[in-house]
Amino acid sequence: MLHKSFYKSSLTALAMVSAMAFASASSAALVNGTFEADEASGGDVGGATGWDTFEFVFTNATDGPNFGPVSHDVGGTQSLKMYGPFYPSGASGASQSIPGTAGTVYELDAYVMNWIGDPFGNLGILQLNFLDSNGDAIAGSGAEITMDPFGTSDVDLSVVQDGAEISDWTQLSLSAVAPAGTAEVQVFLLHIQTGDPCCSGGSLFWDDVSLTAVPVPAAVWL
């Protein structure tokens, strides 16, 4: 017959695992994933609060190009806009890293839109990367999905959108398990110009980027 202390210690362990699960889930929150933090009613704002950006990345103005607000958010008015940087295979991007836990499943969601009237090839890439304590990517980990305007990859954005309806936005979803040695989880949004003629720019809009940690069930730990 098992002693009461065994049950007590088991319940304590279960409570600790549950607490760890909640802590892991809360730690996955991104900063400014809806891109509403910067006031852009007066025009585009360079970069975005909480994100490291390079080349042509802007918090999009409240009034989009010729068709009003560009936002997937319910009640939102802004998004993240990326331009092609006008040189061969040029790229623009934004990334954000948060503390990560090995063995945790991370689920990444984002919405993307290809601007109407933009004839250029807008190749977009959504990445989920796992970094070690030195900030280096752990080889063989993470996940990626590509938005290809020519319809040759995972998501077909060959039909441009006008940004006026929620249905104009394409949802992208990734999921991956953080490997041993994970110290940080990185979200990466990337735009690469592929149009003909080359180096003519082009633009993509990103919105509602969210990262969720799904802890290993307590029963597995027990």
N, C-alpha and C positions, 0 to 999 in steps of 0.2 A: 504494500500500500504506500502510495507516494505521500510524502510529508507536506504539510500546509506550506512550509517555507518554499517548496519547489513551485507550487502554484503562484505564490506571491512573487518569487523571482521571475517566473515566466511572464506574469502580467506586467511586471516592471520592464522587462526586456521588450515586450510588445509595445508598451507605451513609448519607450525610447525610440523604437523603430518608426512608430507613427509620427513622433515629433520630428525625426530626421526627414521623413518623407515630406511633411509640410514645409520644413525649412528648405528642402531642395526645390520644391515647387515654387516657393516665393522668391528664391534666388534667381529664377530664370526670367524675371521681369526685365524687359528692355526699357531704356530711356527714350521717350519721344518716338515711339513706334508708329504713331499716327501723324507725326510731322505737323502738329498744331502748336508746338511750343514757341516757335519763332513767329513774331507778328509780321505777316507778309502782305497785309492789305494795301500797302503803298507800293508794292512791287516785289519782284523776286529777291530773296535774301541768300547770300552765298553760304553754302554748307547747311548744316542742321545741328541743333543742340543735341549732344549726346553721341554724335556720330563723327568718326574720322573720315574725311572725304578727300578726294584728289580730282584734279581736272575740273570739268564743268558740271558741278553738282549744286543745286539750289533748292531751298524751300520755296515751293511754287506760290506765286501770287494768288490772292483770293480769287481774282478774276482770271480765268484761264484764257488761252488764245482763241478768241472769237466765239467761245461757247459757254462762258460762265465758269463757276467754280469747278476745279478739278480735284475731286476728293471721293474716296470710297467710303469714308466715315459717314455714319448716320449723324447728321448735324455738323459734320466737319466741313471745312472749306479749303483745306490745303493738302498738299502731297509733296513728295520728293521728286524733283525733275532732274534728269540727266541728259546732257547734250553730248553728241560726238565731238571730240576735240580737234577735228579737222587735220589729222595726219594719218598716214597709212596704218590700219589696224589700231587706231587710237582707242583708248579706253577711259571711261570715267567710273568712279566707284565710291561706295560708302561702306564702312564696316563699324561694328561695335562688338566689344568683348566683355563678357561677364564671368565671374567665378563659376567653375564647373566641377562636377563630381564624377569620378570614374564609376562605370557600371550603371549610370543613369541614362534612360532613354530621353533624348531631347527631340521635340517636335517643333518644326519651324514652318510658319505660314506667312505668306505675303501676297499682295495683289499688285498686278502690273497692267498698264494700259499703253497702247501704241497710239500716238496722237493722230487724229484725222488730218488728211492733207499732207502728211509727211511721206514723201515717196522713197525715202532712204531706208536701206536695210538696218533695222535696229535689233541687234542681237543682245539679249539680256541674260544674265546668269545669276541664279540664286544659290548661294553656298552656305553650308553649315560645316564649320571647321572646329577641330579640337586642338588646343595648344598646350604645350608642356610648360613647366615653370620658367623656362627661358623665353617663352613667347613664340616658340617655333611650332609649326604645324606637325602633328604626329602622323607619320607616313601611313597610308592605307586606311585612314579614318575619315569620318565626315561623309557628306553627301552633297550632290549638286543636281540642279535641274536647269535646262536651257529653254529660253523662249526664242524661237527662230522664225522670222517673218517669211521665210521661204518654205516653211512647213516640213522641213527635213529632220526636225528633232522632236523633243517631247511635247511641246505646246505650240500650236499653230497660231501665230498672230498675223497671218497674211491679210486678214480683213481688218483694216484700221478702224479705230473707234472714235466716237465724238465726245466722250467724257461726260455726257449729259445724264446717263443712267448707270445704276449699279451694275446692270448686266454687261456694260462695256468693259468691266474689269475682269481679268483672268486670275483665278486663285491658283497659287503654287504651294505645294506642301512637300516637306521633307521630314525624314525621321532617321535617327542614327543613335547608336549606343556609344557613350563616351568610353574610350579605351583606358587601360591602365596608364597612369602618368598624366592624366588630364588635370590641368590647373585652371584652364579657361575654355569657354565656349565662344566661338566667333561667328557672327552673322555677317555675310558679305553680299552686297548688292552691286552688280557690275553691268555696265553698258559698253558694248563694243560696236563700232560702226562697220558695217559690211556692205554698204550700198554701192551702186554703180551710177554715176562715177564715184570713185573713192573720195573720201575726205570732205564730204558735203554736209557733214553734221548729222542731223537726225536727233530724235528725242524719245525717251521713255519716261513714264511716271510710275512711282512706287507708292504704296500706301498700306496701312494696317499691317505692319510687320510685327509678328508676335512669336515668342519663344516660350515653350512650355516644357517643364521637367516632369517626367513620369517616373516616379521612384519604383524600384523593385518591390513587388507586393510583400507585405510583412510575413506571409506564410512561407515564402521562399527563404527569408532570413532565418525563420525559426527552424 
